[in-house]
């Protein structure tokens, strides 16, 4: 490796094979975070003797790390809905207990959904209209076929 004094640490870090590109350093990393604050929801996942802890649906990139230290060894991933998810494999009993405590602290279920009479009425009405439409289409097709065959 060649040392290039003054510009870069090593020649392969800053100049390509033709000498027409100079890069100084590794660059910058930019994290853009929204104004809305969503706290993570924690889930303990297990399959056989493998366990993992999932932090899901949070808006700040370090929110899971700030709440629980077990997430320090993994990075958060941005999903399509502009929220982060983070997964860490659990290797010890202490980490499993910490994940279970986090899961108990997070409000997974929220408020229960109450049945609504108007929604039920609308569902039955939509079903009736669909059946009426289907019967109309079938009747029109049969009458068209009957007319076509009679000619």
C-alpha positions as CSV (number, residue, x, y, z in Angstrom):
1,X,0.0,0.0,0.0
2,X,1.3,3.4,-1.0
3,X,1.1,6.4,1.4
4,X,0.0,9.6,-0.2
5,X,1.0,12.5,2.0
6,X,-1.4,15.3,2.5
7,X,-4.6,14.0,0.8
8,X,-5.6,10.6,2.0
9,X,-4.4,7.9,4.3
10,X,-3.8,5.3,1.6
11,X,-3.9,5.6,-2.2
12,X,-6.7,3.0,-2.5
13,X,-8.9,5.2,-0.2
14,X,-8.8,8.3,-2.3
15,X,-7.7,7.8,-5.9
16,X,-9.0,5.2,-8.3
17,X,-6.9,3.4,-10.9
18,X,-7.0,6.2,-13.4
19,X,-6.2,9.0,-10.9
20,X,-9.3,11.1,-11.8
21,X,-11.3,10.8,-8.5
22,X,-10.2,12.1,-5.1
23,X,-12.3,11.3,-2.0
24,X,-11.5,12.8,1.4
25,X,-12.7,10.6,4.3
26,X,-15.6,8.2,4.5
27,X,-18.4,10.8,4.0
28,X,-21.3,11.8,6.2
29,X,-24.3,10.0,7.5
30,X,-27.7,11.9,7.6
31,X,-30.7,10.6,9.6
32,X,-33.9,12.5,9.0
33,X,-36.5,12.0,11.7
34,X,-40.1,13.1,11.7
35,X,-41.7,15.4,14.3
36,X,-44.2,12.7,15.4
37,X,-42.9,10.6,18.2
38,X,-44.0,6.9,18.2
39,X,-42.7,4.7,21.0
40,X,-41.6,1.2,20.2
41,X,-43.7,-1.9,20.8
42,X,-41.8,-4.9,22.0
43,X,-42.5,-8.5,21.1
44,X,-40.7,-11.7,22.2
45,X,-40.4,-14.2,19.3
46,X,-39.3,-17.8,19.8
47,X,-38.9,-20.9,17.7
48,X,-37.6,-23.9,19.4
49,X,-34.5,-22.9,21.4
50,X,-33.9,-19.7,19.4
51,X,-35.4,-16.5,20.8
52,X,-35.4,-12.9,19.5
53,X,-36.8,-9.6,20.7
54,X,-38.5,-7.3,18.2
55,X,-39.0,-3.5,18.7
56,X,-41.5,-2.3,16.2
57,X,-43.1,0.9,15.1
58,X,-41.0,3.7,16.5
59,X,-40.0,7.0,14.9
60,X,-36.7,7.8,16.5
61,X,-33.7,5.7,15.4
62,X,-32.3,5.2,18.9
63,X,-35.6,4.8,20.8
64,X,-35.2,1.0,21.4
65,X,-31.6,1.4,22.5
66,X,-32.5,4.2,24.9
67,X,-35.2,2.0,26.6
68,X,-33.4,-1.3,26.7
69,X,-29.7,-2.0,26.5
70,X,-30.1,-5.4,24.7
71,X,-30.7,-3.5,21.4
72,X,-27.2,-1.9,21.5
73,X,-25.7,-4.7,19.3
74,X,-28.1,-4.3,16.3
75,X,-29.3,-1.5,14.1
76,X,-32.8,-0.2,13.4
77,X,-34.2,-0.6,9.9
78,X,-36.5,2.0,8.3
79,X,-39.7,0.5,6.9
80,X,-42.0,1.8,4.2
81,X,-44.3,3.5,6.7
82,X,-41.5,5.8,7.9
83,X,-41.2,3.8,11.2
84,X,-38.2,1.8,12.4
85,X,-38.0,-1.8,13.4
86,X,-35.2,-3.5,15.3
87,X,-34.5,-7.1,16.0
88,X,-31.9,-8.7,18.3
89,X,-31.2,-12.4,19.0
90,X,-31.4,-13.3,22.7
91,X,-28.4,-15.2,24.0
92,X,-28.9,-15.3,27.7
93,X,-31.6,-15.7,30.4
94,X,-31.1,-12.1,31.5
95,X,-31.8,-10.8,28.0
96,X,-34.9,-13.0,27.7
97,X,-36.2,-11.6,31.0
98,X,-35.5,-8.0,29.9
99,X,-37.4,-8.6,26.6
100,X,-40.3,-10.1,28.5
101,X,-40.4,-7.1,30.8
102,X,-40.3,-4.8,27.8
103,X,-43.1,-6.7,26.2
104,X,-45.2,-6.4,29.4
105,X,-44.6,-2.7,29.6
106,X,-45.6,-1.9,26.0
107,X,-49.3,-1.5,25.2
108,X,-49.6,-4.1,22.5
109,X,-53.4,-4.6,22.4
110,X,-54.6,-1.0,22.9
111,X,-58.3,-0.5,23.5
112,X,-60.7,-3.4,22.6
113,X,-62.9,-2.9,19.6
114,X,-66.6,-2.6,20.4
115,X,-69.2,-3.9,18.0
116,X,-71.1,-1.2,16.2
117,X,-74.6,-1.7,14.9
118,X,-74.2,0.8,12.0
119,X,-71.2,-1.2,10.7
120,X,-73.1,-4.4,10.9
121,X,-76.1,-2.8,9.0
122,X,-73.8,-1.4,6.3
123,X,-72.1,-4.9,5.9
124,X,-75.5,-6.6,5.4
125,X,-76.6,-3.8,3.0
126,X,-73.5,-4.2,0.9
127,X,-74.0,-8.0,0.8
128,X,-77.6,-7.5,-0.4
129,X,-76.6,-5.0,-3.1
130,X,-73.8,-7.3,-4.3
131,X,-76.3,-10.2,-4.6
132,X,-78.8,-8.0,-6.5
133,X,-76.1,-6.9,-8.9
134,X,-75.0,-10.5,-9.5
135,X,-78.6,-11.6,-10.1
136,X,-79.0,-8.7,-12.6
137,X,-75.9,-9.6,-14.5
138,X,-76.9,-13.3,-14.7
139,X,-80.4,-12.4,-15.9
140,X,-79.0,-10.1,-18.6
141,X,-76.6,-12.8,-19.8
142,X,-79.3,-15.4,-19.9
143,X,-81.7,-13.2,-21.8
144,X,-79.0,-12.2,-24.3
145,X,-78.1,-15.9,-24.9
146,X,-81.8,-16.7,-25.4
147,X,-82.2,-13.9,-27.9
148,X,-79.0,-14.9,-29.7
149,X,-80.0,-18.6,-29.9
150,X,-83.6,-17.8,-31.2
151,X,-82.3,-15.9,-34.2
